[in-house]
Amino acid sequence: MQRAHAVLARVPLIDGHNDLPWTIREDKQAPGDVAAYDLRAATTGHTDLPRLRAGKLGAQFWSVYVPGDRPAGDMVRLQLEQIDLARRIIAQYPDDLALAGTADEVEQVFRSGRIASLLGAEGGHTLANSLGTLRAYYALGVRYLTLTHNVHTDWADCAVLPPRHAGLTPFGEEVVREMNRLGMLVDLSHVSPATMDDALRVSEAPVIFSHSSARAITDVARNVPDDILKRVAENDGIVMVTFLPAYVSIAANEAREARRKARAEAAKIADPEARARRQAELDAQPQPRATLAQVADHVEHVRRVAGVDHVGLGSDFDGMGAVPVGLEDVSRYPYLLAELARRGWTDEELEKLAGRNLLRVLRAAEAVAKQLQQTRPPSLATFSPGDVKP
């Protein structure tokens, strides 16, 4: 633990994904009220300022998530509202949080003793098939776009549905190229292997997986196959390992799927009282827990296959119900680094995992953008229903 704390005093610990803005939006007591959801006190979720400080967090990508099942006409409005909510969170606590848009700004904020705050948009469905919308989101502070969430877009396949496009369509490739020109990180969490493959082929900048784990250990669609891990290394990108139990524990994933099926059957029960009893029974059933050690196993697998320069952390705190034993909230990051130190990681390797790798990727994306902006104007490409993969 002494080594973990020393590393995190030197290098900003950068987490790739936290869903606090959506948690505040959906809060039952005061939906969307940033002041009422007081981060200076203990919250009901995984995140508050005392625990962020205890966890030595140096920088956070706050997810400005919008569910993919909302009406298409509402997507841009909802995305703008989530960007606004995240920026209000940051503005509410100026002594603790500060908006950052570049690698240099992340380091400047970290040196000031505050937590650098970046925005990540989770799901290309909120673009409404418009590159102008993409550029507007970047201007508002969005620094990565997850190409899909759990729904296909009109131009990219997600991981959890039968394929529609076999990866990226020509317009989807143009989305990636325009992200490169802007300096927005291409996030491949939630996308299908074919979309991963196409994005890695097209992208001129390093890509990220903001919150994904290793498929070789936990074989779920959301995780990264070994062949893609090797290509991430060739791309000089990064996989930020998630803590979500179903993605790091086979037992937790199988139990989640079994409960999901049982809930679907319970929902068909006609009698309201009987349906409520069955749902209560399901809620009361104990579930297998993932562990900190299993998360460390995924970190080590990514290191073995992709290399120590291509691994980071993307917790998904406030975006999951159950949490791993030992990683219950944002105060627990040092315990994960301490476990890796016990497994033989050097301080230099821990520094790369904590933040140096992501800072390198962000700087590379900025350098690519600077070069492209000298030769490539904003894309005028538009989506048409005939946009299909050749």
LOBAKE-787771 format. One record per residue (C-alpha): x, y, z; residue in three letters. Coordinates in nm, 2 decimals, decimal comma, padded with zeros to 4 digits. Last residue first. Layout:
<node px="X" py="Y" pz="Z" r="ALA"/>
...
This chain:
<node px="-01,92" py="-00,29" pz="-04,97" r="PRO"/>
<node px="-02,06" py="-00,20" pz="-04,63" r="LYS"/>
<node px="-02,38" py="-00,02" pz="-04,65" r="VAL"/>
<node px="-02,49" py="00,35" pz="-04,67" r="ASP"/>
<node px="-02,81" py="00,34" pz="-04,87" r="GLY"/>
<node px="-03,01" py="00,50" pz="-04,59" r="PRO"/>
<node px="-02,79" py="00,81" pz="-04,64" r="SER"/>
<node px="-02,55" py="00,97" pz="-04,39" r="PHE"/>
<node px="-02,37" py="01,29" pz="-04,47" r="THR"/>
<node px="-02,00" py="01,36" pz="-04,54" r="ALA"/>
<node px="-01,90" py="01,73" pz="-04,52" r="LEU"/>
<node px="-01,58" py="01,65" pz="-04,32" r="SER"/>
<node px="-01,41" py="01,94" pz="-04,15" r="PRO"/>
<node px="-01,11" py="02,04" pz="-04,36" r="PRO"/>
<node px="-00,80" py="01,81" pz="-04,40" r="ARG"/>
<node px="-00,45" py="01,93" pz="-04,45" r="THR"/>
<node px="-00,34" py="02,13" pz="-04,15" r="GLN"/>
<node px="-00,62" py="01,98" pz="-03,93" r="GLN"/>
<node px="-00,47" py="01,64" pz="-03,99" r="LEU"/>
<node px="-00,14" py="01,73" pz="-03,83" r="GLN"/>
<node px="-00,29" py="01,88" pz="-03,52" r="LYS"/>
<node px="-00,54" py="01,60" pz="-03,49" r="ALA"/>
<node px="-00,26" py="01,34" pz="-03,51" r="VAL"/>
<node px="-00,07" py="01,52" pz="-03,23" r="ALA"/>
<node px="-00,38" py="01,54" pz="-03,01" r="GLU"/>
<node px="-00,44" py="01,17" pz="-03,06" r="ALA"/>
<node px="-00,08" py="01,10" pz="-02,97" r="ALA"/>
<node px="-00,11" py="01,32" pz="-02,66" r="ARG"/>
<node px="-00,43" py="01,13" pz="-02,55" r="LEU"/>
<node px="-00,26" py="00,79" pz="-02,60" r="VAL"/>
<node px="00,05" py="00,89" pz="-02,40" r="ARG"/>
<node px="-00,17" py="01,03" pz="-02,12" r="LEU"/>
<node px="-00,36" py="00,70" pz="-02,12" r="LEU"/>
<node px="-00,04" py="00,50" pz="-02,08" r="ASN"/>
<node px="00,10" py="00,73" pz="-01,81" r="ARG"/>
<node px="-00,21" py="00,71" pz="-01,59" r="GLY"/>
<node px="-00,24" py="00,43" pz="-01,34" r="ALA"/>
<node px="-00,12" py="00,14" pz="-01,56" r="LEU"/>
<node px="00,19" py="00,32" pz="-01,67" r="LYS"/>
<node px="00,27" py="00,43" pz="-01,31" r="GLU"/>
<node px="00,22" py="00,07" pz="-01,20" r="LEU"/>
<node px="00,47" py="-00,05" pz="-01,45" r="GLU"/>
<node px="00,73" py="00,21" pz="-01,33" r="GLU"/>
<node px="00,67" py="00,11" pz="-00,97" r="ASP"/>
<node px="00,74" py="-00,25" pz="-01,06" r="THR"/>
<node px="00,47" py="-00,52" pz="-01,08" r="TRP"/>
<node px="00,56" py="-00,83" pz="-00,89" r="GLY"/>
<node px="00,23" py="-00,99" pz="-00,79" r="ARG"/>
<node px="00,25" py="-00,80" pz="-00,45" r="ARG"/>
<node px="00,27" py="-00,48" pz="-00,66" r="ALA"/>
<node px="-00,04" py="-00,59" pz="-00,85" r="LEU"/>
<node px="-00,23" py="-00,63" pz="-00,52" r="GLU"/>
<node px="-00,11" py="-00,29" pz="-00,40" r="ALA"/>
<node px="-00,24" py="-00,13" pz="-00,73" r="LEU"/>
<node px="-00,58" py="-00,29" pz="-00,67" r="LEU"/>
<node px="-00,58" py="-00,17" pz="-00,31" r="TYR"/>
<node px="-00,49" py="00,18" pz="-00,42" r="PRO"/>
<node px="-00,81" py="00,19" pz="-00,63" r="TYR"/>
<node px="-01,04" py="00,13" pz="-00,34" r="ARG"/>
<node px="-01,19" py="00,47" pz="-00,25" r="SER"/>
<node px="-01,39" py="00,48" pz="-00,57" r="VAL"/>
<node px="-01,63" py="00,21" pz="-00,45" r="ASP"/>
<node px="-01,66" py="-00,15" pz="-00,36" r="GLU"/>
<node px="-01,34" py="-00,28" pz="-00,51" r="LEU"/>
<node px="-01,24" py="-00,53" pz="-00,24" r="GLY"/>
<node px="-01,53" py="-00,77" pz="-00,32" r="VAL"/>
<node px="-01,63" py="-00,68" pz="-00,67" r="PRO"/>
<node px="-01,94" py="-00,46" pz="-00,72" r="VAL"/>
<node px="-02,31" py="-00,54" pz="-00,77" r="ALA"/>
<node px="-02,52" py="-00,27" pz="-00,92" r="GLY"/>
<node px="-02,32" py="-00,12" pz="-01,20" r="MET"/>
<node px="-02,28" py="00,22" pz="-01,37" r="GLY"/>
<node px="-02,20" py="00,41" pz="-01,06" r="ASP"/>
<node px="-01,85" py="00,28" pz="-01,09" r="PHE"/>
<node px="-01,77" py="00,16" pz="-01,45" r="ASP"/>
<node px="-01,41" py="00,10" pz="-01,34" r="SER"/>
<node px="-01,20" py="00,19" pz="-01,64" r="GLY"/>
<node px="-00,83" py="00,11" pz="-01,56" r="LEU"/>
<node px="-00,53" py="00,10" pz="-01,79" r="GLY"/>
<node px="-00,34" py="-00,14" pz="-02,02" r="VAL"/>
<node px="-00,14" py="-00,08" pz="-02,34" r="HIS"/>
<node px="00,21" py="00,00" pz="-02,23" r="ASP"/>
<node px="00,23" py="-00,31" pz="-02,01" r="VAL"/>
<node px="00,20" py="-00,53" pz="-02,32" r="GLY"/>
<node px="-00,09" py="-00,64" pz="-02,54" r="ALA"/>
<node px="-00,10" py="-01,02" pz="-02,45" r="VAL"/>
<node px="00,07" py="-01,04" pz="-02,11" r="ARG"/>
<node px="-00,05" py="-00,69" pz="-02,00" r="ARG"/>
<node px="-00,41" py="-00,76" pz="-02,10" r="VAL"/>
<node px="-00,39" py="-01,08" pz="-01,90" r="HIS"/>
<node px="-00,24" py="-00,91" pz="-01,60" r="GLU"/>
<node px="-00,52" py="-00,65" pz="-01,59" r="VAL"/>
<node px="-00,77" py="-00,93" pz="-01,63" r="HIS"/>
<node px="-00,62" py="-01,12" pz="-01,33" r="ASP"/>
<node px="-00,62" py="-00,80" pz="-01,13" r="ALA"/>
<node px="-00,99" py="-00,78" pz="-01,18" r="VAL"/>
<node px="-01,02" py="-01,14" pz="-01,06" r="GLN"/>
<node px="-00,81" py="-01,05" pz="-00,75" r="ALA"/>
<node px="-01,04" py="-00,76" pz="-00,67" r="LEU"/>
<node px="-01,33" py="-01,01" pz="-00,65" r="THR"/>
<node px="-01,65" py="-01,10" pz="-00,83" r="ALA"/>
<node px="-01,94" py="-01,20" pz="-00,62" r="ARG"/>
<node px="-02,18" py="-01,49" pz="-00,67" r="PRO"/>
<node px="-02,54" py="-01,39" pz="-00,61" r="GLN"/>
<node px="-02,76" py="-01,45" pz="-00,31" r="PRO"/>
<node px="-03,13" py="-01,48" pz="-00,39" r="GLN"/>
<node px="-03,34" py="-01,21" pz="-00,23" r="ALA"/>
<node px="-03,40" py="-01,02" pz="-00,55" r="ASP"/>
<node px="-03,53" py="-01,34" pz="-00,71" r="LEU"/>
<node px="-03,77" py="-01,40" pz="-00,43" r="GLU"/>
<node px="-03,89" py="-01,04" pz="-00,44" r="ALA"/>
<node px="-03,96" py="-01,08" pz="-00,82" r="GLN"/>
<node px="-04,16" py="-01,40" pz="-00,74" r="ARG"/>
<node px="-04,36" py="-01,22" pz="-00,47" r="ARG"/>
<node px="-04,43" py="-00,92" pz="-00,70" r="ALA"/>
<node px="-04,56" py="-01,15" pz="-00,98" r="ARG"/>
<node px="-04,78" py="-01,34" pz="-00,73" r="ALA"/>
<node px="-04,93" py="-01,02" pz="-00,61" r="GLU"/>
<node px="-04,98" py="-00,88" pz="-00,96" r="PRO"/>
<node px="-05,15" py="-01,20" pz="-01,10" r="ASP"/>
<node px="-05,06" py="-01,23" pz="-01,46" r="ALA"/>
<node px="-04,71" py="-01,38" pz="-01,43" r="ILE"/>
<node px="-04,53" py="-01,28" pz="-01,75" r="LYS"/>
<node px="-04,28" py="-01,05" pz="-01,57" r="ALA"/>
<node px="-04,17" py="-01,35" pz="-01,37" r="ALA"/>
<node px="-04,05" py="-01,52" pz="-01,69" r="GLU"/>
<node px="-03,84" py="-01,21" pz="-01,78" r="ALA"/>
<node px="-03,70" py="-01,20" pz="-01,43" r="ARG"/>
<node px="-03,60" py="-01,56" pz="-01,45" r="ALA"/>
<node px="-03,42" py="-01,50" pz="-01,78" r="LYS"/>
<node px="-03,23" py="-01,20" pz="-01,63" r="ARG"/>
<node px="-03,15" py="-01,40" pz="-01,32" r="ARG"/>
<node px="-02,99" py="-01,67" pz="-01,52" r="ALA"/>
<node px="-02,79" py="-01,42" pz="-01,72" r="GLU"/>
<node px="-02,67" py="-01,25" pz="-01,41" r="ARG"/>
<node px="-02,58" py="-01,58" pz="-01,25" r="ALA"/>
<node px="-02,38" py="-01,68" pz="-01,56" r="GLU"/>
<node px="-02,19" py="-01,35" pz="-01,56" r="ASN"/>
<node px="-02,11" py="-01,37" pz="-01,18" r="ALA"/>
<node px="-01,98" py="-01,72" pz="-01,22" r="ALA"/>
<node px="-01,77" py="-01,63" pz="-01,52" r="ILE"/>
<node px="-01,62" py="-01,33" pz="-01,33" r="SER"/>
<node px="-01,46" py="-01,02" pz="-01,48" r="VAL"/>
<node px="-01,73" py="-00,90" pz="-01,72" r="TYR"/>
<node px="-02,03" py="-00,99" pz="-01,51" r="ALA"/>
<node px="-01,86" py="-00,83" pz="-01,20" r="PRO"/>
<node px="-01,81" py="-00,48" pz="-01,36" r="LEU"/>
<node px="-01,45" py="-00,38" pz="-01,26" r="PHE"/>
<node px="-01,34" py="-00,26" pz="-01,61" r="THR"/>
<node px="-01,00" py="-00,29" pz="-01,76" r="VAL"/>
<node px="-00,89" py="00,01" pz="-01,96" r="MET"/>
<node px="-00,76" py="-00,13" pz="-02,29" r="VAL"/>
<node px="-00,50" py="00,11" pz="-02,45" r="ILE"/>
<node px="-00,38" py="00,22" pz="-02,79" r="GLY"/>
<node px="-00,04" py="00,20" pz="-02,96" r="ASP"/>
<node px="-00,21" py="00,07" pz="-03,28" r="ASN"/>
<node px="00,02" py="-00,24" pz="-03,28" r="GLU"/>
<node px="-00,06" py="-00,29" pz="-02,92" r="ALA"/>
<node px="-00,43" py="-00,26" pz="-02,99" r="VAL"/>
<node px="-00,38" py="-00,51" pz="-03,26" r="ARG"/>
<node px="-00,25" py="-00,77" pz="-03,01" r="LYS"/>
<node px="-00,55" py="-00,70" pz="-02,79" r="LEU"/>
<node px="-00,78" py="-00,75" pz="-03,09" r="ILE"/>
<node px="-00,64" py="-01,10" pz="-03,15" r="ASP"/>
<node px="-00,68" py="-01,17" pz="-02,78" r="ASP"/>
<node px="-01,05" py="-01,10" pz="-02,78" r="PRO"/>
<node px="-01,18" py="-00,79" pz="-02,59" r="VAL"/>
<node px="-01,48" py="-00,81" pz="-02,36" r="ASN"/>
<node px="-01,84" py="-00,71" pz="-02,41" r="ARG"/>
<node px="-01,94" py="-01,03" pz="-02,59" r="ALA"/>
<node px="-01,87" py="-01,24" pz="-02,28" r="VAL"/>
<node px="-01,60" py="-01,51" pz="-02,25" r="ASP"/>
<node px="-01,44" py="-01,41" pz="-01,92" r="THR"/>
<node px="-01,07" py="-01,50" pz="-01,91" r="ILE"/>
<node px="-01,00" py="-01,50" pz="-02,29" r="ALA"/>
<node px="-01,25" py="-01,22" pz="-02,33" r="ARG"/>
<node px="-01,03" py="-00,98" pz="-02,14" r="ALA"/>
<node px="-01,19" py="-00,67" pz="-01,98" r="SER"/>
<node px="-01,36" py="-00,35" pz="-02,11" r="SER"/>
<node px="-01,42" py="00,00" pz="-01,98" r="HIS"/>
<node px="-01,27" py="00,29" pz="-02,19" r="SER"/>
<node px="-01,14" py="00,07" pz="-02,47" r="PHE"/>
<node px="-00,91" py="00,31" pz="-02,64" r="ILE"/>
<node px="-00,79" py="00,39" pz="-02,99" r="VAL"/>
<node px="-00,45" py="00,52" pz="-03,10" r="PRO"/>
<node px="-00,47" py="00,77" pz="-03,39" r="ALA"/>
<node px="-00,49" py="00,71" pz="-03,77" r="GLU"/>
<node px="-00,80" py="00,50" pz="-03,73" r="SER"/>
<node px="-00,92" py="00,31" pz="-04,03" r="VAL"/>
<node px="-00,79" py="-00,04" pz="-03,97" r="ARG"/>
<node px="-00,84" py="-00,03" pz="-03,59" r="LEU"/>
<node px="-01,20" py="00,10" pz="-03,65" r="ALA"/>
<node px="-01,27" py="-00,19" pz="-03,89" r="ASP"/>
<node px="-01,14" py="-00,46" pz="-03,66" r="ASP"/>
<node px="-01,32" py="-00,32" pz="-03,35" r="MET"/>
<node px="-01,64" py="-00,30" pz="-03,56" r="THR"/>
<node px="-01,59" py="-00,66" pz="-03,66" r="ALA"/>
<node px="-01,53" py="-00,75" pz="-03,30" r="PRO"/>
<node px="-01,86" py="-00,59" pz="-03,20" r="SER"/>
<node px="-01,87" py="-00,26" pz="-03,01" r="VAL"/>
<node px="-01,94" py="-00,21" pz="-02,64" r="HIS"/>
<node px="-01,60" py="-00,07" pz="-02,56" r="SER"/>
<node px="-01,43" py="00,06" pz="-02,88" r="LEU"/>
<node px="-01,36" py="00,42" pz="-02,78" r="ASP"/>
<node px="-01,22" py="00,64" pz="-03,06" r="VAL"/>
<node px="-01,05" py="00,93" pz="-02,88" r="LEU"/>
<node px="-01,15" py="01,28" pz="-03,00" r="MET"/>
<node px="-00,86" py="01,47" pz="-03,15" r="GLY"/>
<node px="-01,08" py="01,65" pz="-03,40" r="LEU"/>
<node px="-00,92" py="01,51" pz="-03,71" r="ARG"/>
<node px="-00,91" py="01,16" pz="-03,56" r="ASN"/>
<node px="-01,28" py="01,19" pz="-03,47" r="MET"/>
<node px="-01,35" py="01,29" pz="-03,83" r="GLU"/>
<node px="-01,17" py="00,98" pz="-03,95" r="ARG"/>
<node px="-01,37" py="00,76" pz="-03,71" r="VAL"/>
<node px="-01,70" py="00,91" pz="-03,82" r="VAL"/>
<node px="-01,59" py="00,87" pz="-04,19" r="GLU"/>
<node px="-01,55" py="00,49" pz="-04,12" r="GLU"/>
<node px="-01,90" py="00,48" pz="-03,98" r="GLY"/>
<node px="-02,02" py="00,65" pz="-04,30" r="PHE"/>
<node px="-01,85" py="00,38" pz="-04,51" r="PRO"/>
<node px="-02,03" py="00,12" pz="-04,29" r="THR"/>
<node px="-01,85" py="-00,01" pz="-03,98" r="LEU"/>
<node px="-01,87" py="-00,37" pz="-03,86" r="GLY"/>
<node px="-02,06" py="-00,65" pz="-04,04" r="ALA"/>
<node px="-02,35" py="-00,41" pz="-04,08" r="HIS"/>
<node px="-02,64" py="-00,58" pz="-03,90" r="ARG"/>
<node px="-02,47" py="-00,82" pz="-03,66" r="PRO"/>
<node px="-02,68" py="-01,01" pz="-03,41" r="PRO"/>
<node px="-02,69" py="-00,80" pz="-03,09" r="LEU"/>
<node px="-02,46" py="-00,78" pz="-02,79" r="VAL"/>
<node px="-02,14" py="-00,63" pz="-02,93" r="ALA"/>
<node px="-02,26" py="-00,32" pz="-03,12" r="CYS"/>
<node px="-02,25" py="-00,28" pz="-03,49" r="ASP"/>
<node px="-02,18" py="00,05" pz="-03,66" r="ALA"/>
<node px="-02,33" py="00,28" pz="-03,92" r="TRP"/>
<node px="-02,70" py="00,31" pz="-03,86" r="ASP"/>
<node px="-02,62" py="00,26" pz="-03,49" r="THR"/>
<node px="-02,65" py="-00,08" pz="-03,33" r="HIS"/>
<node px="-02,77" py="-00,10" pz="-02,97" r="VAL"/>
<node px="-02,59" py="-00,18" pz="-02,65" r="ASN"/>
<node px="-02,36" py="00,12" pz="-02,66" r="HIS"/>
<node px="-02,20" py="00,21" pz="-02,99" r="THR"/>
<node px="-01,90" py="00,41" pz="-03,12" r="LEU"/>
<node px="-01,79" py="00,50" pz="-02,76" r="THR"/>
<node px="-01,70" py="00,87" pz="-02,82" r="LEU"/>
<node px="-01,41" py="01,02" pz="-02,64" r="TYR"/>
<node px="-01,30" py="01,37" pz="-02,55" r="ARG"/>
<node px="-01,64" py="01,55" pz="-02,51" r="VAL"/>
<node px="-01,57" py="01,90" pz="-02,39" r="GLY"/>
<node px="-01,85" py="02,12" pz="-02,54" r="LEU"/>
<node px="-01,65" py="02,18" pz="-02,86" r="ALA"/>
<node px="-01,62" py="01,80" pz="-02,90" r="TYR"/>
<node px="-01,99" py="01,76" pz="-02,87" r="TYR"/>
<node px="-02,04" py="02,03" pz="-03,14" r="ALA"/>
<node px="-01,80" py="01,85" pz="-03,37" r="ARG"/>
<node px="-02,00" py="01,52" pz="-03,34" r="LEU"/>
<node px="-02,32" py="01,71" pz="-03,40" r="THR"/>
<node px="-02,17" py="01,85" pz="-03,72" r="GLY"/>
<node px="-02,07" py="01,49" pz="-03,81" r="LEU"/>
<node px="-02,44" py="01,40" pz="-03,81" r="SER"/>
<node px="-02,60" py="01,05" pz="-03,80" r="ASN"/>
<node px="-02,82" py="01,14" pz="-03,50" r="ALA"/>
<node px="-02,49" py="01,18" pz="-03,31" r="LEU"/>
<node px="-02,66" py="01,04" pz="-02,99" r="THR"/>
<node px="-02,66" py="00,68" pz="-03,14" r="HIS"/>
<node px="-02,28" py="00,70" pz="-03,13" r="GLY"/>
<node px="-02,28" py="00,56" pz="-02,78" r="GLY"/>
<node px="-02,12" py="00,65" pz="-02,45" r="GLU"/>
<node px="-02,00" py="01,01" pz="-02,47" r="ALA"/>
<node px="-01,69" py="01,06" pz="-02,26" r="GLY"/>
<node px="-01,62" py="01,39" pz="-02,07" r="LEU"/>
<node px="-01,30" py="01,48" pz="-01,89" r="LEU"/>
<node px="-01,24" py="01,59" pz="-01,53" r="SER"/>
<node px="-00,90" py="01,65" pz="-01,38" r="ALA"/>
<node px="-00,92" py="01,59" pz="-01,00" r="ILE"/>
<node px="-00,77" py="01,87" pz="-00,80" r="ARG"/>
<node px="-00,44" py="01,91" pz="-00,61" r="GLY"/>
<node px="-00,30" py="02,18" pz="-00,85" r="SER"/>
<node px="-00,05" py="01,93" pz="-00,99" r="ARG"/>
<node px="-00,34" py="01,71" pz="-01,10" r="PHE"/>
<node px="-00,50" py="02,00" pz="-01,27" r="VAL"/>
<node px="-00,18" py="02,08" pz="-01,46" r="GLN"/>
<node px="-00,13" py="01,71" pz="-01,56" r="GLU"/>
<node px="-00,49" py="01,68" pz="-01,70" r="VAL"/>
<node px="-00,44" py="02,02" pz="-01,88" r="GLU"/>
<node px="-00,13" py="01,89" pz="-02,05" r="ASP"/>
<node px="-00,31" py="01,57" pz="-02,16" r="ALA"/>
<node px="-00,58" py="01,79" pz="-02,31" r="THR"/>
<node px="-00,95" py="01,88" pz="-02,25" r="GLY"/>
<node px="-00,97" py="01,92" pz="-01,87" r="ALA"/>
<node px="-01,25" py="02,04" pz="-01,66" r="LEU"/>
<node px="-01,16" py="02,10" pz="-01,29" r="ALA"/>
<node px="-01,27" py="01,92" pz="-00,98" r="LEU"/>
<node px="-01,19" py="01,96" pz="-00,60" r="ASP"/>
<node px="-01,18" py="02,33" pz="-00,52" r="ASP"/>
<node px="-01,41" py="02,41" pz="-00,81" r="PRO"/>
<node px="-01,69" py="02,18" pz="-00,67" r="TYR"/>
<node px="-02,02" py="02,28" pz="-00,83" r="GLN"/>
<node px="-01,85" py="02,36" pz="-01,17" r="ALA"/>
<node px="-01,75" py="01,99" pz="-01,22" r="ILE"/>
<node px="-02,10" py="01,87" pz="-01,14" r="ILE"/>
<node px="-02,25" py="02,14" pz="-01,36" r="ARG"/>
<node px="-02,02" py="02,02" pz="-01,65" r="ARG"/>
<node px="-02,16" py="01,67" pz="-01,61" r="ALA"/>
<node px="-02,52" py="01,79" pz="-01,61" r="LEU"/>
<node px="-02,46" py="02,01" pz="-01,92" r="ASP"/>
<node px="-02,31" py="01,71" pz="-02,11" r="ILE"/>
<node px="-02,60" py="01,50" pz="-01,99" r="GLN"/>
<node px="-02,85" py="01,76" pz="-02,11" r="GLU"/>
<node px="-02,67" py="01,79" pz="-02,45" r="LEU"/>
<node px="-02,70" py="01,41" pz="-02,49" r="GLN"/>
<node px="-03,06" py="01,41" pz="-02,40" r="LEU"/>
<node px="-03,14" py="01,69" pz="-02,66" r="ARG"/>
<node px="-02,94" py="01,50" pz="-02,93" r="VAL"/>
<node px="-03,12" py="01,17" pz="-02,86" r="MET"/>
<node px="-03,47" py="01,30" pz="-02,83" r="ASP"/>
<node px="-03,58" py="01,25" pz="-03,20" r="GLY"/>
<node px="-03,44" py="00,90" pz="-03,20" r="ALA"/>
<node px="-03,68" py="00,80" pz="-02,92" r="PRO"/>
<node px="-03,49" py="00,65" pz="-02,62" r="ARG"/>
<node px="-03,37" py="00,29" pz="-02,64" r="ASP"/>
<node px="-03,00" py="00,37" pz="-02,68" r="GLY"/>
<node px="-02,96" py="00,50" pz="-02,32" r="PRO"/>
<node px="-02,78" py="00,83" pz="-02,29" r="VAL"/>
<node px="-02,44" py="00,83" pz="-02,11" r="TYR"/>
<node px="-02,23" py="01,14" pz="-02,04" r="VAL"/>
<node px="-01,96" py="00,93" pz="-01,89" r="SER"/>
<node px="-01,72" py="01,12" pz="-01,66" r="TRP"/>
<node px="-01,36" py="01,04" pz="-01,77" r="PHE"/>
<node px="-01,18" py="01,09" pz="-01,44" r="GLN"/>
<node px="-00,84" py="01,22" pz="-01,34" r="ALA"/>
<node px="-00,62" py="01,20" pz="-01,03" r="GLY"/>
<node px="-00,80" py="00,95" pz="-00,82" r="LEU"/>
<node px="-00,62" py="00,90" pz="-00,49" r="LYS"/>
<node px="-00,89" py="00,65" pz="-00,37" r="GLY"/>
<node px="-00,92" py="00,83" pz="-00,03" r="ALA"/>
<node px="-00,97" py="01,16" pz="-00,23" r="ARG"/>
<node px="-01,24" py="01,00" pz="-00,44" r="LEU"/>
<node px="-01,40" py="00,86" pz="-00,13" r="ARG"/>
<node px="-01,42" py="01,20" pz="00,04" r="PRO"/>
<node px="-01,55" py="01,35" pz="-00,29" r="LEU"/>
<node px="-01,83" py="01,11" pz="-00,36" r="ASP"/>
<node px="-01,88" py="00,81" pz="-00,58" r="THR"/>
<node px="-02,01" py="00,46" pz="-00,55" r="HIS"/>
<node px="-02,37" py="00,54" pz="-00,50" r="GLY"/>
<node px="-02,58" py="00,63" pz="-00,19" r="THR"/>
<node px="-02,37" py="00,93" pz="-00,12" r="THR"/>
<node px="-02,14" py="01,02" pz="00,17" r="ALA"/>
<node px="-02,10" py="01,40" pz="00,20" r="ALA"/>
<node px="-01,91" py="01,65" pz="-00,02" r="ARG"/>
<node px="-02,07" py="01,50" pz="-00,32" r="LEU"/>
<node px="-02,41" py="01,65" pz="-00,24" r="ASP"/>
<node px="-02,68" py="01,51" pz="-00,47" r="TYR"/>
<node px="-02,89" py="01,81" pz="-00,38" r="ALA"/>
<node px="-02,65" py="02,05" pz="-00,55" r="ALA"/>
<node px="-02,64" py="01,84" pz="-00,88" r="VAL"/>
<node px="-03,02" py="01,82" pz="-00,90" r="ASP"/>
<node px="-03,08" py="01,59" pz="-01,20" r="GLY"/>
<node px="-03,35" py="01,39" pz="-01,02" r="PRO"/>
<node px="-03,39" py="01,50" pz="-00,66" r="ALA"/>
<node px="-03,49" py="01,22" pz="-00,43" r="GLN"/>
<node px="-03,52" py="00,94" pz="-00,69" r="LYS"/>
<node px="-03,17" py="01,00" pz="-00,84" r="ASP"/>
<node px="-03,20" py="00,92" pz="-01,22" r="GLU"/>
<node px="-03,01" py="01,23" pz="-01,34" r="ARG"/>
<node px="-02,76" py="01,20" pz="-01,05" r="ILE"/>
<node px="-02,68" py="00,84" pz="-01,14" r="THR"/>
<node px="-02,66" py="00,94" pz="-01,51" r="TRP"/>
<node px="-02,39" py="01,20" pz="-01,42" r="PRO"/>
<node px="-02,21" py="00,95" pz="-01,19" r="LEU"/>
<node px="-02,15" py="00,70" pz="-01,47" r="ASP"/>
<node px="-01,77" py="00,66" pz="-01,43" r="ASN"/>
<node px="-01,55" py="00,54" pz="-01,71" r="HIS"/>
<node px="-01,18" py="00,56" pz="-01,81" r="GLY"/>
<node px="-01,03" py="00,61" pz="-01,47" r="ASP"/>
<node px="-00,70" py="00,81" pz="-01,46" r="ILE"/>
<node px="-00,47" py="00,78" pz="-01,16" r="LEU"/>
<node px="-00,25" py="01,09" pz="-01,19" r="PRO"/>
<node px="00,11" py="01,01" pz="-01,14" r="VAL"/>
<node px="00,35" py="01,10" pz="-00,86" r="ARG"/>
<node px="00,13" py="01,08" pz="-00,56" r="ALA"/>
<node px="-00,04" py="00,78" pz="-00,71" r="LEU"/>
<node px="00,29" py="00,59" pz="-00,72" r="VAL"/>
<node px="00,36" py="00,67" pz="-00,36" r="ALA"/>
<node px="00,02" py="00,56" pz="-00,25" r="HIS"/>
<node px="00,06" py="00,22" pz="-00,43" r="ALA"/>
<node px="00,41" py="00,18" pz="-00,29" r="ARG"/>
<node px="00,29" py="00,24" pz="00,07" r="GLN"/>
<node px="00,00" py="00,00" pz="00,00" r="MET"/>
